[in-house]
């Protein structure tokens, strides 16, 4: 039998649909239109559970990709394949969501790690040649904060001792304070 399919709109929906396709194939009905509507309704239920935690609202049952609530209740009561397929699809949807989330976090971490040297270089460039002294000092303070945090956590070989970092930090804070006072004085005189 040539099974009708639902039409996911984007790559994330296609990924979920691909995950649920084997489960949806277990729906049985002599009427292809019923299977198509059951598939669309199950996909919408799973998607809503993943995104919002629920689906049992009046407006949900008025959507074009779901059946009427009365039809849903009839399927739950009278169609022996519907409830088991729905339950398995919801379980598979949660597992898919967890896997997708983990993959997204891993992808984001890889992007951050790849961008870290460029971000560090940007801060160093601002420290060395920022247009305003305040920018340069804030960049230097940011770098010193990171070095201090890293040294405290023992995460890397830092050529400065913690005492040296604290001394440099105090010096940077003193200079930043002096600069802020100068800015206030200039502002008062204008």
QUIBEL-V63138 format. One record per residue. N is the residue number from 0. SS is DSSP state (h for helix, s for strand, l for the rest). PSI is psi in degrees with one decimal (* if undefined). D_FIRST is the distance of its C-alpha to the first C-alpha in Angstrom with 1 decimal. Layout:
n->[N/N]
ss->[SS/SS]
psi->[PSI/PSI]
d_first->[D_FIRST/D_FIRST]
This chain:
n->[0/1/2/3/4/5/6/7/8/9/10/11/12/13/14/15/16/17/18/19/20/21/22/23/24/25/26/27/28/29/30/31/32/33/34/35/36/37/38/39/40/41/42/43/44/45/46/47/48/49/50/51/52/53/54/55/56/57/58/59/60/61/62/63/64/65/66/67/68/69/70/71/72/73/74/75/76/77/78/79/80/81/82/83/84/85/86/87/88/89/90/91/92/93/94/95/96/97/98/99/100/101/102/103/104/105/106/107/108/109/110/111/112/113/114/115/116/117/118/119/120/121/122/123/124/125/126/127/128/129/130/131/132/133/134/135/136/137/138/139/140/141/142/143/144/145/146/147/148/149/150/151/152/153/154/155/156/157/158/159/160/161/162/163/164/165/166/167/168/169/170/171/172/173/174/175/176/177/178/179/180/181/182/183/184/185/186/187/188/189]
ss->[l/l/l/l/l/l/l/l/l/l/h/h/h/h/h/h/h/h/h/h/h/h/h/h/l/l/l/l/l/l/l/h/h/h/h/h/h/h/h/h/h/h/h/h/h/h/h/h/h/h/h/h/l/l/l/l/l/l/l/h/h/h/l/l/l/l/l/l/h/h/h/h/h/h/h/h/h/h/l/l/l/h/h/h/h/h/h/h/h/h/h/h/h/h/h/h/h/h/h/h/h/h/h/h/h/h/h/h/h/h/h/h/h/h/h/h/h/h/h/h/h/h/h/h/h/h/h/h/h/l/l/l/h/h/h/h/h/h/h/h/h/h/h/h/h/h/h/h/h/h/h/h/h/l/l/l/l/l/l/l/l/h/h/h/h/h/h/h/h/h/h/h/h/h/h/h/h/h/h/h/h/h/h/h/h/h/h/h/h/l]
psi->[131.5/109.9/135.9/156.5/157.2/167.4/92.5/148.1/-27.6/178.3/-33.5/-45.5/-39.0/-38.4/-45.6/-44.8/-43.7/-39.4/-37.4/-14.3/-48.1/-35.0/-44.2/-28.3/-14.5/-4.7/137.6/129.9/143.0/-9.0/111.6/-34.8/-36.6/-43.6/-44.2/-45.4/-37.1/-44.3/-49.9/-41.5/-44.1/-44.4/-43.6/-40.1/-49.7/-46.3/-46.0/-37.9/-44.5/-44.5/-40.4/-9.3/0.2/170.7/-8.6/68.7/150.4/-42.9/-27.6/-42.0/-6.7/-1.1/153.7/-18.1/16.8/164.3/177.1/153.6/-37.0/-36.9/-42.5/-47.5/-36.2/-44.8/-42.8/-37.1/-42.2/-18.4/110.7/-20.7/-19.5/-52.9/-47.2/-38.3/-44.5/-48.0/-43.3/-37.2/-40.9/-45.5/-45.8/-35.4/-42.0/-43.0/-42.9/-45.4/-43.1/-43.8/-43.2/-41.2/-45.2/-41.2/-42.4/-41.0/-43.1/-42.5/-43.4/-41.8/-39.7/-41.7/-43.8/-44.1/-39.5/-32.2/-16.8/-47.4/-39.3/-40.1/-42.4/-42.4/-37.6/-44.7/-40.9/-43.1/-41.1/-42.2/-39.9/-33.9/29.3/151.9/-36.6/145.9/-37.9/-41.1/-45.3/-43.5/-40.3/-39.6/-44.3/-42.0/-40.6/-43.6/-45.1/-38.6/-45.0/-42.1/-42.9/-45.2/-44.4/-42.7/-41.4/-36.6/-10.8/33.6/-15.0/163.8/113.7/129.9/-14.1/141.9/164.9/-37.4/-43.1/-41.2/-45.0/-39.2/-45.7/-39.3/-45.4/-40.4/-45.0/-41.6/-40.9/-44.9/-39.9/-42.9/-42.4/-44.2/-42.5/-40.2/-42.0/-40.9/-41.4/-44.1/-42.9/-39.3/-38.9/-33.7/-7.0/*]
d_first->[0.0/3.8/6.0/9.4/12.4/16.0/18.8/21.5/24.9/26.8/26.9/27.6/24.7/22.4/23.8/23.1/19.6/19.1/20.8/18.6/15.2/14.7/16.0/14.0/10.7/12.3/12.2/10.9/11.2/10.3/11.1/9.4/13.0/14.1/11.8/13.1/16.6/16.5/15.7/18.5/20.8/20.4/21.1/24.0/25.3/25.3/26.8/29.5/30.3/30.9/32.9/34.8/34.4/32.9/30.8/32.1/34.1/34.0/33.5/30.4/28.6/29.7/28.0/25.3/22.9/23.2/22.9/26.1/27.8/27.7/23.9/23.9/26.3/24.3/21.2/23.6/25.0/22.3/18.9/19.2/16.7/18.3/21.7/21.0/18.5/21.1/23.9/22.4/21.5/25.1/26.5/24.6/25.7/29.3/29.1/27.7/30.4/33.1/32.0/31.9/35.3/36.8/35.6/37.0/40.3/40.5/39.9/42.6/45.0/44.6/45.3/48.3/49.6/49.3/51.1/53.8/56.2/56.0/56.6/59.5/61.0/60.8/62.7/65.3/65.7/66.3/68.8/70.6/70.6/69.3/71.1/72.6/74.4/72.4/69.1/70.5/71.8/68.6/66.6/69.2/69.0/65.2/65.5/68.2/66.1/63.2/65.6/67.2/63.9/62.9/66.3/66.2/62.8/63.9/60.7/62.4/65.6/67.6/70.9/72.5/73.6/72.7/76.3/76.2/72.9/74.5/77.6/75.7/73.6/76.9/78.3/75.3/75.4/79.1/78.6/75.7/77.9/80.8/78.5/77.2/80.9/81.8/78.9/80.1/83.7/82.6/80.6/83.6/85.9/83.7]
